[in-house]
């Protein structure tokens, strides 16, 4: 088991009201599985992903990552850099850096050696080998999102967290992205946790979950 | 730090000029003008201070040893000779100088050994610098005020008014053989050089030295430097330099406000990028460093350009005397400009501190940033 969530709760204070976004969430995820989560807007999908991805802290409960309670991890930046890959709805690339520079950012943050042949092979795998030195603004939406997937997996993370990864893509690019997730899952045994509104993306999950009124249910 | 620098460089140079460029250029110009004006002003003050030092040393040497006793202080002469130091032994006393009906209280430097007159680098109207027993060299200003010319005979009286057998004040007659000028300290208004063994007071001898006395504890312990002897004027120039430095640093501070605005502008525009970098594991300190380095890239390049430009202008002035002065008013013929490596160091140090402070202040928001909220809002 790569990830275990125990009794996770998260609430926000909105003026005088307290919004209980997540209520006693429990979840176990095995290495190499694809988890898809759907739910209406504002149901707490992104909040759940932020808690798993250590970008936020729960009010209650535990997130156990590879038998380690993330509450007890001292350097969360390093943990995030090493173990988690993020894909957001908008590509979120840094426009002043070339595609290659964007992709190798997590590797440079970790101060690990950058193997240029490996980067070239990765661009080839993503069919973007002729665009390595281009800038994000020169690319289509689908291409940009592929680059952000590259950035998410460059450090060979244990889990890739994708928050509405196809939200800004047309149907053709949605299919391309689905194929890519499946390929990475099959060939590299990567674990994916994907929050999505898209039924096609939702259908690829080994475990399909729905988040409604703060509770997580299996479908 | 390398990655932060790389991203800072990209934010600065790969951005559309119209977006952040204007405020960056305004900051750059401010810092450039600030450093240029500090270096140029300090160099002029240094130049005048150097002239002050040179003129002082010409008539007073670098160090003074008072209460010199020819018998008991033989070790001093040994030390001087051992350390290859130039020196002059003299008696310094006040007399009344009289020419016809005009009198004036003057200070007479009565040099024990006539050869020691070479010690003083006097600006003389006649090149020959030899003194016989009853000859004197007087200052230009004194000569003018008492209407004395080379070749005139004058009398000096002890200010204690010793009377002779005829109940007249004792006087000694001297022939003026040369006139020197030293206008900066107005020394030529009261200081006279003679070498007369008949009126020398051997109980009141002093020594003046030029050279490096740091190797001799005896000399160092007993001597007084030219700065100490002219403390008031020297400290006045030092205070003037500090005030100028501080006042002109205000230009750098004002320019740093612009830099602060530039940082606020760029960091607000790059809030999404900050959130991305946090999500992929970059620490808040490293993210802060990006903007601090961004600020330093603008700031230090402006300061460096300002310093280089001022060094070029100082070189041109010293080489080609572009700015000339009327020596009647300013005492020198060209604007003196001297700069030391320490002055440049202080400018950079002040700039580094000021820019650092003004860059860190607007970046405090990073501590309270929640990357997930920013990314979700902007998706």
Contacts between the chains, C-beta under 8 A, distances in Angstrom:
chain1	res1	chain2	res2	distance
A	46	B	372	6.6
A	46	B	376	4.9
A	47	B	372	7.7
A	49	B	372	7.9
A	50	B	372	3.8
A	53	B	279	7.3
A	53	B	372	7.8
A	55	B	278	7.3
A	55	B	279	6.1
A	55	B	370	7.5
A	55	B	371	5.4
A	55	B	372	4.3
A	56	B	370	6.8
A	56	B	372	5.6
A	77	B	278	7.7
A	77	B	281	4.8
A	77	B	282	6.7
A	77	B	283	4.7
A	78	B	281	6.4
A	79	B	281	7.8
A	80	B	279	7.1
A	80	B	280	7.2
A	80	B	281	4.4
A	81	B	280	6.3
A	81	B	281	2.5
A	81	B	282	7.7
A	82	B	281	7.3
A	86	B	279	4.8
A	86	B	280	6.5
A	88	B	276	8.0
A	88	B	279	7.9
A	88	B	375	5.3
A	88	B	379	6.0
A	89	B	379	3.8
A	90	B	375	7.8
A	90	B	378	6.5
A	90	B	379	4.8
A	92	B	272	6.7
A	92	B	275	8.0
A	92	B	276	4.9
A	92	B	375	6.5
A	93	B	276	7.9
A	94	B	7	7.4
A	94	B	10	7.6
A	94	B	273	5.2
A	94	B	276	6.7
A	94	B	277	7.9
A	96	B	7	7.7
A	96	B	10	3.8
A	96	B	11	5.8
A	96	B	14	4.2
A	96	B	15	6.4
A	97	B	7	7.3
A	97	B	10	5.7
A	101	B	6	7.7
A	101	B	10	7.9
A	105	B	3	7.7
A	105	B	277	7.6
A	105	B	280	6.1
A	106	B	280	4.7
A	106	B	281	6.3
A	108	B	3	4.8
A	109	B	3	6.5
A	109	B	277	7.9
A	109	B	280	6.4
A	109	B	281	5.2
A	109	B	282	5.1
A	109	B	286	7.6
A	110	B	281	7.1
A	151	B	280	7.0
A	163	B	375	7.9
A	163	B	376	7.5
A	163	B	379	7.5
A	164	B	379	6.7
A	167	B	379	6.8
A	168	B	379	7.9
